[in-house]
């Protein structure tokens, strides 16, 4: 499936400043792994020991994958996958 991955501004230097990256995948996890193959610097920003980092939120068409099937969430052609890093402050 062709999926458009939305890259947040702070992570764009690791994708050659691209705001979106097109990948082919059947699940959210496959899409993120394909993104990391195309742009290896993204791996350490998204994953820690193969697990999605806690502060990284992934949305498919505005739906948080944590409330779906997490990285196994199926995606369809033309879905949008957005990477949203959590922001904290005090």
PDB file of N, CA, C and O in Angstrom:
ATOM      1  N   UNK A   1       0.832  -1.179   0.000  1.00  0.00           N
ATOM      2  CA  UNK A   1       0.000   0.000   0.000  1.00  0.00           C
ATOM      3  C   UNK A   1       0.880   1.247   0.000  1.00  0.00           C
ATOM      4  O   UNK A   1       1.904   1.285   0.681  1.00  0.00           O
ATOM      5  N   UNK A   2       0.496   2.231  -0.737  1.00  0.00           N
ATOM      6  CA  UNK A   2       1.223   3.501  -0.759  1.00  0.00           C
ATOM      7  C   UNK A   2       0.709   4.390   0.366  1.00  0.00           C
ATOM      8  O   UNK A   2      -0.479   4.708   0.430  1.00  0.00           O
ATOM      9  N   UNK A   3       1.609   4.781   1.242  1.00  0.00           N
ATOM     10  CA  UNK A   3       1.244   5.570   2.414  1.00  0.00           C
ATOM     11  C   UNK A   3       2.149   6.793   2.485  1.00  0.00           C
ATOM     12  O   UNK A   3       3.345   6.710   2.208  1.00  0.00           O
ATOM     13  N   UNK A   4       1.576   7.908   2.853  1.00  0.00           N
ATOM     14  CA  UNK A   4       2.334   9.145   3.020  1.00  0.00           C
ATOM     15  C   UNK A   4       2.623   9.317   4.511  1.00  0.00           C
ATOM     16  O   UNK A   4       1.702   9.399   5.324  1.00  0.00           O
ATOM     17  N   UNK A   5       3.911   9.371   4.864  1.00  0.00           N
ATOM     18  CA  UNK A   5       4.328   9.564   6.251  1.00  0.00           C
ATOM     19  C   UNK A   5       4.643  11.044   6.448  1.00  0.00           C
ATOM     20  O   UNK A   5       5.510  11.601   5.775  1.00  0.00           O
ATOM     21  N   UNK A   6       3.927  11.671   7.381  1.00  0.00           N
ATOM     22  CA  UNK A   6       4.133  13.086   7.700  1.00  0.00           C
ATOM     23  C   UNK A   6       5.277  13.189   8.711  1.00  0.00           C
ATOM     24  O   UNK A   6       5.228  12.587   9.783  1.00  0.00           O
ATOM     25  N   UNK A   7       6.294  13.952   8.359  1.00  0.00           N
ATOM     26  CA  UNK A   7       7.472  14.097   9.214  1.00  0.00           C
ATOM     27  C   UNK A   7       7.363  15.412   9.991  1.00  0.00           C
ATOM     28  O   UNK A   7       7.200  16.471   9.387  1.00  0.00           O
ATOM     29  N   UNK A   8       7.453  15.353  11.336  1.00  0.00           N
ATOM     30  CA  UNK A   8       7.372  16.594  12.113  1.00  0.00           C
ATOM     31  C   UNK A   8       8.622  17.456  11.884  1.00  0.00           C
ATOM     32  O   UNK A   8       9.704  16.935  11.612  1.00  0.00           O
ATOM     33  N   UNK A   9       8.462  18.742  11.994  1.00  0.00           N
ATOM     34  CA  UNK A   9       9.547  19.685  11.717  1.00  0.00           C
ATOM     35  C   UNK A   9      10.849  19.345  12.443  1.00  0.00           C
ATOM     36  O   UNK A   9      11.903  19.395  11.809  1.00  0.00           O
ATOM     37  N   UNK A  10      10.840  18.999  13.743  1.00  0.00           N
ATOM     38  CA  UNK A  10      12.117  18.716  14.412  1.00  0.00           C
ATOM     39  C   UNK A  10      12.852  17.488  13.851  1.00  0.00           C
ATOM     40  O   UNK A  10      14.062  17.361  14.037  1.00  0.00           O
ATOM     41  N   UNK A  11      12.143  16.594  13.174  1.00  0.00           N
ATOM     42  CA  UNK A  11      12.769  15.384  12.632  1.00  0.00           C
ATOM     43  C   UNK A  11      13.139  15.515  11.152  1.00  0.00           C
ATOM     44  O   UNK A  11      13.794  14.630  10.600  1.00  0.00           O
ATOM     45  N   UNK A  12      12.735  16.586  10.521  1.00  0.00           N
ATOM     46  CA  UNK A  12      12.981  16.740   9.079  1.00  0.00           C
ATOM     47  C   UNK A  12      14.454  16.763   8.690  1.00  0.00           C
ATOM     48  O   UNK A  12      14.784  16.297   7.599  1.00  0.00           O
ATOM     49  N   UNK A  13      15.360  17.279   9.523  1.00  0.00           N
ATOM     50  CA  UNK A  13      16.769  17.209   9.131  1.00  0.00           C
ATOM     51  C   UNK A  13      17.248  15.767   8.893  1.00  0.00           C
ATOM     52  O   UNK A  13      18.238  15.551   8.194  1.00  0.00           O
ATOM     53  N   UNK A  14      16.558  14.801   9.463  1.00  0.00           N
ATOM     54  CA  UNK A  14      16.944  13.390   9.324  1.00  0.00           C
ATOM     55  C   UNK A  14      16.313  12.735   8.102  1.00  0.00           C
ATOM     56  O   UNK A  14      16.565  11.563   7.822  1.00  0.00           O
ATOM     57  N   UNK A  15      15.489  13.496   7.371  1.00  0.00           N
ATOM     58  CA  UNK A  15      14.888  12.988   6.129  1.00  0.00           C
ATOM     59  C   UNK A  15      15.240  13.902   4.959  1.00  0.00           C
ATOM     60  O   UNK A  15      14.512  13.955   3.967  1.00  0.00           O
ATOM     61  N   UNK A  16      16.350  14.619   5.074  1.00  0.00           N
ATOM     62  CA  UNK A  16      16.710  15.549   4.009  1.00  0.00           C
ATOM     63  C   UNK A  16      15.755  16.721   3.920  1.00  0.00           C
ATOM     64  O   UNK A  16      15.549  17.283   2.845  1.00  0.00           O
ATOM     65  N   UNK A  17      15.165  17.095   5.064  1.00  0.00           N
ATOM     66  CA  UNK A  17      14.200  18.203   5.172  1.00  0.00           C
ATOM     67  C   UNK A  17      12.894  17.959   4.427  1.00  0.00           C
ATOM     68  O   UNK A  17      12.180  18.905   4.094  1.00  0.00           O
ATOM     69  N   UNK A  18      12.581  16.697   4.164  1.00  0.00           N
ATOM     70  CA  UNK A  18      11.311  16.371   3.513  1.00  0.00           C
ATOM     71  C   UNK A  18      10.166  16.452   4.522  1.00  0.00           C
ATOM     72  O   UNK A  18      10.291  15.916   5.623  1.00  0.00           O
ATOM     73  N   UNK A  19       9.059  17.105   4.179  1.00  0.00           N
ATOM     74  CA  UNK A  19       7.909  17.153   5.081  1.00  0.00           C
ATOM     75  C   UNK A  19       7.091  15.863   5.055  1.00  0.00           C
ATOM     76  O   UNK A  19       6.396  15.548   6.021  1.00  0.00           O
ATOM     77  N   UNK A  20       7.173  15.118   3.951  1.00  0.00           N
ATOM     78  CA  UNK A  20       6.490  13.826   3.846  1.00  0.00           C
ATOM     79  C   UNK A  20       7.399  12.851   3.105  1.00  0.00           C
ATOM     80  O   UNK A  20       8.241  13.244   2.299  1.00  0.00           O
ATOM     81  N   UNK A  21       7.203  11.572   3.402  1.00  0.00           N
ATOM     82  CA  UNK A  21       7.934  10.504   2.721  1.00  0.00           C
ATOM     83  C   UNK A  21       6.912   9.447   2.332  1.00  0.00           C
ATOM     84  O   UNK A  21       6.128   9.001   3.169  1.00  0.00           O
ATOM     85  N   UNK A  22       6.918   9.048   1.077  1.00  0.00           N
ATOM     86  CA  UNK A  22       6.019   7.996   0.602  1.00  0.00           C
ATOM     87  C   UNK A  22       6.680   6.641   0.796  1.00  0.00           C
ATOM     88  O   UNK A  22       7.831   6.440   0.410  1.00  0.00           O
ATOM     89  N   UNK A  23       5.942   5.710   1.401  1.00  0.00           N
ATOM     90  CA  UNK A  23       6.436   4.350   1.605  1.00  0.00           C
ATOM     91  C   UNK A  23       5.358   3.369   1.171  1.00  0.00           C
ATOM     92  O   UNK A  23       4.196   3.731   0.988  1.00  0.00           O
ATOM     93  N   UNK A  24       5.770   2.133   1.013  1.00  0.00           N
ATOM     94  CA  UNK A  24       4.832   1.063   0.681  1.00  0.00           C
ATOM     95  C   UNK A  24       4.829   0.085   1.841  1.00  0.00           C
ATOM     96  O   UNK A  24       5.870  -0.476   2.183  1.00  0.00           O
ATOM     97  N   UNK A  25       3.661  -0.125   2.456  1.00  0.00           N
ATOM     98  CA  UNK A  25       3.573  -0.978   3.640  1.00  0.00           C
ATOM     99  C   UNK A  25       2.128  -1.394   3.878  1.00  0.00           C
ATOM    100  O   UNK A  25       1.196  -0.763   3.379  1.00  0.00           O
ATOM    101  N   UNK A  26       1.957  -2.468   4.651  1.00  0.00           N
ATOM    102  CA  UNK A  26       0.621  -2.961   4.983  1.00  0.00           C
ATOM    103  C   UNK A  26       0.207  -2.618   6.413  1.00  0.00           C
ATOM    104  O   UNK A  26      -0.979  -2.645   6.742  1.00  0.00           O
ATOM    105  N   UNK A  27       1.195  -2.294   7.270  1.00  0.00           N
ATOM    106  CA  UNK A  27       0.899  -1.948   8.662  1.00  0.00           C
ATOM    107  C   UNK A  27       1.677  -0.696   9.050  1.00  0.00           C
ATOM    108  O   UNK A  27       2.596  -0.275   8.347  1.00  0.00           O
ATOM    109  N   UNK A  28       1.295  -0.111  10.173  1.00  0.00           N
ATOM    110  CA  UNK A  28       1.998   1.072  10.668  1.00  0.00           C
ATOM    111  C   UNK A  28       3.461   0.746  10.950  1.00  0.00           C
ATOM    112  O   UNK A  28       4.348   1.535  10.623  1.00  0.00           O
ATOM    113  N   UNK A  29       3.715  -0.404  11.552  1.00  0.00           N
ATOM    114  CA  UNK A  29       5.087  -0.803  11.853  1.00  0.00           C
ATOM    115  C   UNK A  29       5.926  -0.964  10.601  1.00  0.00           C
ATOM    116  O   UNK A  29       7.078  -0.533  10.565  1.00  0.00           O
ATOM    117  N   UNK A  30       5.359  -1.584   9.571  1.00  0.00           N
ATOM    118  CA  UNK A  30       6.080  -1.740   8.304  1.00  0.00           C
ATOM    119  C   UNK A  30       6.381  -0.380   7.688  1.00  0.00           C
ATOM    120  O   UNK A  30       7.462  -0.172   7.136  1.00  0.00           O
ATOM    121  N   UNK A  31       5.437   0.542   7.780  1.00  0.00           N
ATOM    122  CA  UNK A  31       5.643   1.882   7.221  1.00  0.00           C
ATOM    123  C   UNK A  31       6.802   2.584   7.925  1.00  0.00           C
ATOM    124  O   UNK A  31       7.632   3.219   7.273  1.00  0.00           O
ATOM    125  N   UNK A  32       6.863   2.473   9.251  1.00  0.00           N
ATOM    126  CA  UNK A  32       7.946   3.116   9.994  1.00  0.00           C
ATOM    127  C   UNK A  32       9.286   2.455   9.698  1.00  0.00           C
ATOM    128  O   UNK A  32      10.307   3.136   9.599  1.00  0.00           O
ATOM    129  N   UNK A  33       9.286   1.135   9.556  1.00  0.00           N
ATOM    130  CA  UNK A  33      10.541   0.441   9.236  1.00  0.00           C
ATOM    131  C   UNK A  33      11.023   0.803   7.833  1.00  0.00           C
ATOM    132  O   UNK A  33      12.222   0.958   7.602  1.00  0.00           O
ATOM    133  N   UNK A  34      10.085   0.934   6.903  1.00  0.00           N
ATOM    134  CA  UNK A  34      10.441   1.348   5.544  1.00  0.00           C
ATOM    135  C   UNK A  34      10.999   2.776   5.558  1.00  0.00           C
ATOM    136  O   UNK A  34      11.970   3.071   4.861  1.00  0.00           O
ATOM    137  N   UNK A  35      10.390   3.651   6.345  1.00  0.00           N
ATOM    138  CA  UNK A  35      10.899   5.009   6.499  1.00  0.00           C
ATOM    139  C   UNK A  35      12.346   4.973   7.001  1.00  0.00           C
ATOM    140  O   UNK A  35      13.199   5.708   6.503  1.00  0.00           O
ATOM    141  N   UNK A  36      12.615   4.118   7.982  1.00  0.00           N
ATOM    142  CA  UNK A  36      13.963   4.013   8.552  1.00  0.00           C
ATOM    143  C   UNK A  36      14.962   3.427   7.555  1.00  0.00           C
ATOM    144  O   UNK A  36      16.144   3.766   7.599  1.00  0.00           O
ATOM    145  N   UNK A  37      14.505   2.556   6.662  1.00  0.00           N
ATOM    146  CA  UNK A  37      15.395   2.049   5.610  1.00  0.00           C
ATOM    147  C   UNK A  37      15.775   3.171   4.654  1.00  0.00           C
ATOM    148  O   UNK A  37      16.929   3.277   4.238  1.00  0.00           O
ATOM    149  N   UNK A  38      14.804   4.003   4.309  1.00  0.00           N
ATOM    150  CA  UNK A  38      15.057   5.112   3.392  1.00  0.00           C
ATOM    151  C   UNK A  38      15.878   6.225   4.048  1.00  0.00           C
ATOM    152  O   UNK A  38      16.682   6.888   3.394  1.00  0.00           O
ATOM    153  N   UNK A  39      15.661   6.418   5.352  1.00  0.00           N
ATOM    154  CA  UNK A  39      16.324   7.490   6.106  1.00  0.00           C
ATOM    155  C   UNK A  39      16.805   6.903   7.437  1.00  0.00           C
ATOM    156  O   UNK A  39      16.131   7.047   8.458  1.00  0.00           O
ATOM    157  N   UNK A  40      17.979   6.237   7.428  1.00  0.00           N
ATOM    158  CA  UNK A  40      18.465   5.509   8.610  1.00  0.00           C
ATOM    159  C   UNK A  40      18.556   6.335   9.893  1.00  0.00           C
ATOM    160  O   UNK A  40      18.420   5.777  10.982  1.00  0.00           O
ATOM    161  N   UNK A  41      18.778   7.629   9.798  1.00  0.00           N
ATOM    162  CA  UNK A  41      18.875   8.455  11.005  1.00  0.00           C
ATOM    163  C   UNK A  41      17.562   8.498  11.780  1.00  0.00           C
ATOM    164  O   UNK A  41      17.557   8.838  12.963  1.00  0.00           O
ATOM    165  N   UNK A  42      16.462   8.163  11.140  1.00  0.00           N
ATOM    166  CA  UNK A  42      15.159   8.175  11.820  1.00  0.00           C
ATOM    167  C   UNK A  42      15.021   7.032  12.820  1.00  0.00           C
ATOM    168  O   UNK A  42      14.244   7.124  13.770  1.00  0.00           O
ATOM    169  N   UNK A  43      15.769   5.964  12.609  1.00  0.00           N
ATOM    170  CA  UNK A  43      15.645   4.785  13.482  1.00  0.00           C
ATOM    171  C   UNK A  43      15.840   5.145  14.946  1.00  0.00           C
ATOM    172  O   UNK A  43      15.011   4.782  15.781  1.00  0.00           O
ATOM    173  N   UNK A  44      16.916   5.851  15.276  1.00  0.00           N
ATOM    174  CA  UNK A  44      17.170   6.168  16.686  1.00  0.00           C
ATOM    175  C   UNK A  44      16.201   7.208  17.228  1.00  0.00           C
ATOM    176  O   UNK A  44      16.057   7.337  18.443  1.00  0.00           O
ATOM    177  N   UNK A  45      15.539   7.946  16.358  1.00  0.00           N
ATOM    178  CA  UNK A  45      14.538   8.907  16.818  1.00  0.00           C
ATOM    179  C   UNK A  45      13.199   8.239  17.113  1.00  0.00           C
ATOM    180  O   UNK A  45      12.431   8.717  17.947  1.00  0.00           O
ATOM    181  N   UNK A  46      12.921   7.128  16.424  1.00  0.00           N
ATOM    182  CA  UNK A  46      11.624   6.464  16.563  1.00  0.00           C
ATOM    183  C   UNK A  46      11.654   5.238  17.460  1.00  0.00           C
ATOM    184  O   UNK A  46      10.685   4.959  18.167  1.00  0.00           O
ATOM    185  N   UNK A  47      12.768   4.498  17.434  1.00  0.00           N
ATOM    186  CA  UNK A  47      12.824   3.208  18.115  1.00  0.00           C
ATOM    187  C   UNK A  47      13.935   3.155  19.152  1.00  0.00           C
ATOM    188  O   UNK A  47      14.971   3.806  19.014  1.00  0.00           O
ATOM    189  N   UNK A  48      13.696   2.366  20.193  1.00  0.00           N
ATOM    190  CA  UNK A  48      14.692   2.070  21.216  1.00  0.00           C
ATOM    191  C   UNK A  48      14.672   0.563  21.409  1.00  0.00           C
ATOM    192  O   UNK A  48      13.690   0.009  21.902  1.00  0.00           O
ATOM    193  N   UNK A  49      15.754  -0.100  21.021  1.00  0.00           N
ATOM    194  CA  UNK A  49      15.830  -1.568  21.089  1.00  0.00           C
ATOM    195  C   UNK A  49      14.654  -2.229  20.374  1.00  0.00           C
ATOM    196  O   UNK A  49      14.090  -3.206  20.868  1.00  0.00           O
ATOM    197  N   UNK A  50      14.290  -1.698  19.218  1.00  0.00           N
ATOM    198  CA  UNK A  50      13.231  -2.292  18.409  1.00  0.00           C
ATOM    199  C   UNK A  50      11.818  -1.916  18.814  1.00  0.00           C
ATOM    200  O   UNK A  50      10.861  -2.281  18.132  1.00  0.00           O
ATOM    201  N   UNK A  51      11.675  -1.193  19.912  1.00  0.00           N
ATOM    202  CA  UNK A  51      10.353  -0.771  20.388  1.00  0.00           C
ATOM    203  C   UNK A  51      10.162   0.714  20.098  1.00  0.00           C
ATOM    204  O   UNK A  51      11.099   1.506  20.204  1.00  0.00           O
ATOM    205  N   UNK A  52       8.945   1.075  19.734  1.00  0.00           N
ATOM    206  CA  UNK A  52       8.630   2.480  19.494  1.00  0.00           C
ATOM    207  C   UNK A  52       8.874   3.266  20.778  1.00  0.00           C
ATOM    208  O   UNK A  52       8.424   2.865  21.851  1.00  0.00           O
ATOM    209  N   UNK A  53       9.575   4.368  20.669  1.00  0.00           N
ATOM    210  CA  UNK A  53       9.859   5.181  21.860  1.00  0.00           C
ATOM    211  C   UNK A  53       8.556   5.700  22.474  1.00  0.00           C
ATOM    212  O   UNK A  53       7.582   5.967  21.771  1.00  0.00           O
ATOM    213  N   UNK A  54       8.566   5.832  23.790  1.00  0.00           N
ATOM    214  CA  UNK A  54       7.368   6.252  24.525  1.00  0.00           C
ATOM    215  C   UNK A  54       6.845   7.610  24.099  1.00  0.00           C
ATOM    216  O   UNK A  54       5.635   7.830  24.060  1.00  0.00           O
ATOM    217  N   UNK A  55       7.755   8.523  23.781  1.00  0.00           N
ATOM    218  CA  UNK A  55       7.340   9.890  23.475  1.00  0.00           C
ATOM    219  C   UNK A  55       6.932  10.086  22.019  1.00  0.00           C
ATOM    220  O   UNK A  55       6.577  11.195  21.619  1.00  0.00           O
ATOM    221  N   UNK A  56       6.980   9.019  21.223  1.00  0.00           N
ATOM    222  CA  UNK A  56       6.597   9.118  19.814  1.00  0.00           C
ATOM    223  C   UNK A  56       5.169   8.610  19.654  1.00  0.00           C
ATOM    224  O   UNK A  56       4.873   7.458  19.972  1.00  0.00           O
ATOM    225  N   UNK A  57       4.296   9.464  19.166  1.00  0.00           N
ATOM    226  CA  UNK A  57       2.904   9.089  18.915  1.00  0.00           C
ATOM    227  C   UNK A  57       2.707   8.954  17.414  1.00  0.00           C
ATOM    228  O   UNK A  57       3.188   9.779  16.637  1.00  0.00           O
ATOM    229  N   UNK A  58       1.998   7.909  17.017  1.00  0.00           N
ATOM    230  CA  UNK A  58       1.744   7.656  15.605  1.00  0.00           C
ATOM    231  C   UNK A  58       0.235   7.688  15.379  1.00  0.00           C
ATOM    232  O   UNK A  58      -0.529   7.027  16.083  1.00  0.00           O
ATOM    233  N   UNK A  59      -0.174   8.464  14.392  1.00  0.00           N
ATOM    234  CA  UNK A  59      -1.583   8.580  14.040  1.00  0.00           C
ATOM    235  C   UNK A  59      -1.780   8.162  12.590  1.00  0.00           C
ATOM    236  O   UNK A  59      -0.986   8.515  11.718  1.00  0.00           O
ATOM    237  N   UNK A  60      -2.836   7.413  12.343  1.00  0.00           N
ATOM    238  CA  UNK A  60      -3.246   7.082  10.980  1.00  0.00           C
ATOM    239  C   UNK A  60      -4.593   7.752  10.759  1.00  0.00           C
ATOM    240  O   UNK A  60      -5.581   7.423  11.415  1.00  0.00           O
ATOM    241  N   UNK A  61      -4.618   8.687   9.835  1.00  0.00           N
ATOM    242  CA  UNK A  61      -5.852   9.441   9.558  1.00  0.00           C
ATOM    243  C   UNK A  61      -6.478   9.976  10.841  1.00  0.00           C
ATOM    244  O   UNK A  61      -7.679   9.821  11.059  1.00  0.00           O
ATOM    245  N   UNK A  62      -5.676  10.600  11.683  1.00  0.00           N
ATOM    246  CA  UNK A  62      -6.114  11.221  12.939  1.00  0.00           C
ATOM    247  C   UNK A  62      -6.502  10.233  14.036  1.00  0.00           C
ATOM    248  O   UNK A  62      -7.065  10.639  15.052  1.00  0.00           O
ATOM    249  N   UNK A  63      -6.212   8.939  13.851  1.00  0.00           N
ATOM    250  CA  UNK A  63      -6.496   7.924  14.881  1.00  0.00           C
ATOM    251  C   UNK A  63      -5.179   7.477  15.503  1.00  0.00           C
ATOM    252  O   UNK A  63      -4.269   7.047  14.793  1.00  0.00           O
ATOM    253  N   UNK A  64      -5.075   7.577  16.821  1.00  0.00           N
ATOM    254  CA  UNK A  64      -3.877   7.153  17.542  1.00  0.00           C
ATOM    255  C   UNK A  64      -3.773   5.629  17.481  1.00  0.00           C
ATOM    256  O   UNK A  64      -4.696   4.928  17.896  1.00  0.00           O
ATOM    257  N   UNK A  65      -2.652   5.112  16.967  1.00  0.00           N
ATOM    258  CA  UNK A  65      -2.537   3.658  16.812  1.00  0.00           C
ATOM    259  C   UNK A  65      -2.500   2.926  18.147  1.00  0.00           C
ATOM    260  O   UNK A  65      -2.737   1.718  18.188  1.00  0.00           O
ATOM    261  N   UNK A  66      -2.206   3.631  19.248  1.00  0.00           N
ATOM    262  CA  UNK A  66      -2.216   2.971  20.562  1.00  0.00           C
ATOM    263  C   UNK A  66      -3.607   2.466  20.912  1.00  0.00           C
ATOM    264  O   UNK A  66      -3.749   1.525  21.693  1.00  0.00           O
ATOM    265  N   UNK A  67      -4.634   3.086  20.340  1.00  0.00           N
ATOM    266  CA  UNK A  67      -6.010   2.677  20.620  1.00  0.00           C
ATOM    267  C   UNK A  67      -6.564   1.783  19.518  1.00  0.00           C
ATOM    268  O   UNK A  67      -7.743   1.430  19.527  1.00  0.00           O
ATOM    269  N   UNK A  68      -5.711   1.425  18.578  1.00  0.00           N
ATOM    270  CA  UNK A  68      -6.090   0.493  17.509  1.00  0.00           C
ATOM    271  C   UNK A  68      -5.299  -0.790  17.745  1.00  0.00           C
ATOM    272  O   UNK A  68      -5.477  -1.445  18.772  1.00  0.00           O
ATOM    273  N   UNK A  69      -4.437  -1.153  16.816  1.00  0.00           N
ATOM    274  CA  UNK A  69      -3.630  -2.365  16.983  1.00  0.00           C
ATOM    275  C   UNK A  69      -2.146  -2.044  17.072  1.00  0.00           C
ATOM    276  O   UNK A  69      -1.299  -2.859  16.707  1.00  0.00           O
ATOM    277  N   UNK A  70      -1.839  -0.844  17.561  1.00  0.00           N
ATOM    278  CA  UNK A  70      -0.475  -0.372  17.712  1.00  0.00           C
ATOM    279  C   UNK A  70       0.290  -0.519  16.400  1.00  0.00           C
ATOM    280  O   UNK A  70      -0.245  -0.153  15.353  1.00  0.00           O
ATOM    281  N   UNK A  71       1.517  -1.039  16.408  1.00  0.00           N
ATOM    282  CA  UNK A  71       2.307  -1.138  15.175  1.00  0.00           C
ATOM    283  C   UNK A  71       1.718  -2.129  14.180  1.00  0.00           C
ATOM    284  O   UNK A  71       2.077  -2.107  13.003  1.00  0.00           O
ATOM    285  N   UNK A  72       0.823  -2.993  14.636  1.00  0.00           N
ATOM    286  CA  UNK A  72       0.171  -3.953  13.737  1.00  0.00           C
ATOM    287  C   UNK A  72      -1.076  -3.373  13.065  1.00  0.00           C
ATOM    288  O   UNK A  72      -1.760  -4.075  12.320  1.00  0.00           O
ATOM    289  N   UNK A  73      -1.371  -2.105  13.320  1.00  0.00           N
ATOM    290  CA  UNK A  73      -2.537  -1.466  12.707  1.00  0.00           C
ATOM    291  C   UNK A  73      -2.399  -1.484  11.191  1.00  0.00           C
ATOM    292  O   UNK A  73      -1.400  -1.025  10.639  1.00  0.00           O
ATOM    293  N   UNK A  74      -3.401  -2.013  10.538  1.00  0.00           N
ATOM    294  CA  UNK A  74      -3.382  -2.105   9.072  1.00  0.00           C
ATOM    295  C   UNK A  74      -3.602  -0.729   8.455  1.00  0.00           C
ATOM    296  O   UNK A  74      -4.337   0.104   8.987  1.00  0.00           O
ATOM    297  N   UNK A  75      -2.946  -0.516   7.321  1.00  0.00           N
ATOM    298  CA  UNK A  75      -3.111   0.734   6.596  1.00  0.00           C
ATOM    299  C   UNK A  75      -3.539   0.436   5.167  1.00  0.00           C
ATOM    300  O   UNK A  75      -3.278  -0.639   4.627  1.00  0.00           O
ATOM    301  N   UNK A  76      -4.204   1.420   4.571  1.00  0.00           N
ATOM    302  CA  UNK A  76      -4.721   1.274   3.210  1.00  0.00           C
ATOM    303  C   UNK A  76      -4.044   2.294   2.307  1.00  0.00           C
ATOM    304  O   UNK A  76      -3.432   3.258   2.768  1.00  0.00           O
ATOM    305  N   UNK A  77      -4.174   2.051   0.998  1.00  0.00           N
ATOM    306  CA  UNK A  77      -3.667   3.022   0.031  1.00  0.00           C
ATOM    307  C   UNK A  77      -4.199   4.405   0.358  1.00  0.00           C
ATOM    308  O   UNK A  77      -5.370   4.571   0.698  1.00  0.00           O
ATOM    309  N   UNK A  78      -3.353   5.359   0.253  1.00  0.00           N
ATOM    310  CA  UNK A  78      -3.655   6.782   0.442  1.00  0.00           C
ATOM    311  C   UNK A  78      -3.919   7.177   1.898  1.00  0.00           C
ATOM    312  O   UNK A  78      -4.331   8.309   2.154  1.00  0.00           O
ATOM    313  N   UNK A  79      -3.692   6.272   2.859  1.00  0.00           N
ATOM    314  CA  UNK A  79      -3.771   6.675   4.263  1.00  0.00           C
ATOM    315  C   UNK A  79      -2.631   7.648   4.560  1.00  0.00           C
ATOM    316  O   UNK A  79      -1.591   7.624   3.902  1.00  0.00           O
ATOM    317  N   UNK A  80      -2.841   8.498   5.553  1.00  0.00           N
ATOM    318  CA  UNK A  80      -1.790   9.385   6.043  1.00  0.00           C
ATOM    319  C   UNK A  80      -1.341   8.882   7.400  1.00  0.00           C
ATOM    320  O   UNK A  80      -2.161   8.619   8.280  1.00  0.00           O
ATOM    321  N   UNK A  81      -0.040   8.749   7.563  1.00  0.00           N
ATOM    322  CA  UNK A  81       0.537   8.340   8.831  1.00  0.00           C
ATOM    323  C   UNK A  81       1.333   9.531   9.346  1.00  0.00           C
ATOM    324  O   UNK A  81       2.255  10.004   8.680  1.00  0.00           O
ATOM    325  N   UNK A  82       0.979  10.012  10.526  1.00  0.00           N
ATOM    326  CA  UNK A  82       1.648  11.183  11.101  1.00  0.00           C
ATOM    327  C   UNK A  82       2.458  10.778  12.319  1.00  0.00           C
ATOM    328  O   UNK A  82       1.978  10.058  13.195  1.00  0.00           O
ATOM    329  N   UNK A  83       3.691  11.252  12.359  1.00  0.00           N
ATOM    330  CA  UNK A  83       4.564  11.070  13.518  1.00  0.00           C
ATOM    331  C   UNK A  83       4.446  12.341  14.350  1.00  0.00           C
ATOM    332  O   UNK A  83       4.730  13.438  13.868  1.00  0.00           O
ATOM    333  N   UNK A  84       4.024  12.184  15.604  1.00  0.00           N
ATOM    334  CA  UNK A  84       3.835  13.338  16.487  1.00  0.00           C
ATOM    335  C   UNK A  84       4.671  13.114  17.749  1.00  0.00           C
ATOM    336  O   UNK A  84       4.285  12.316  18.603  1.00  0.00           O
ATOM    337  N   UNK A  85       5.811  13.805  17.882  1.00  0.00           N
ATOM    338  CA  UNK A  85       6.587  13.653  19.114  1.00  0.00           C
ATOM    339  C   UNK A  85       5.882  14.375  20.262  1.00  0.00           C
ATOM    340  O   UNK A  85       5.380  15.487  20.100  1.00  0.00           O
ATOM    341  N   UNK A  86       5.855  13.725  21.415  1.00  0.00           N
ATOM    342  CA  UNK A  86       5.237  14.338  22.593  1.00  0.00           C
ATOM    343  C   UNK A  86       6.095  15.514  23.054  1.00  0.00           C
ATOM    344  O   UNK A  86       7.320  15.498  22.927  1.00  0.00           O
ATOM    345  N   UNK A  87       5.435  16.516  23.583  1.00  0.00           N
ATOM    346  CA  UNK A  87       6.122  17.698  24.084  1.00  0.00           C
ATOM    347  C   UNK A  87       5.794  17.822  25.563  1.00  0.00           C
ATOM    348  O   UNK A  87       4.636  17.708  25.965  1.00  0.00           O
ATOM    349  N   UNK A  88       6.821  18.054  26.365  1.00  0.00           N
ATOM    350  CA  UNK A  88       6.608  18.206  27.801  1.00  0.00           C
ATOM    351  C   UNK A  88       7.316  19.474  28.260  1.00  0.00           C
ATOM    352  O   UNK A  88       8.286  19.923  27.650  1.00  0.00           O
ATOM    353  N   UNK A  89       6.828  20.014  29.302  1.00  0.00           N
ATOM    354  CA  UNK A  89       7.459  21.215  29.836  1.00  0.00           C
ATOM    355  C   UNK A  89       6.993  21.446  31.254  1.00  0.00           C
ATOM    356  O   UNK A  89       6.134  20.730  31.769  1.00  0.00           O
ATOM    357  N   UNK A  90       7.545  22.410  31.849  1.00  0.00           N
ATOM    358  CA  UNK A  90       7.126  22.625  33.214  1.00  0.00           C
ATOM    359  C   UNK A  90       7.392  24.012  33.682  1.00  0.00           C
ATOM    360  O   UNK A  90       7.089  24.346  34.827  1.00  0.00           O
TER     361      UNK A  90
END
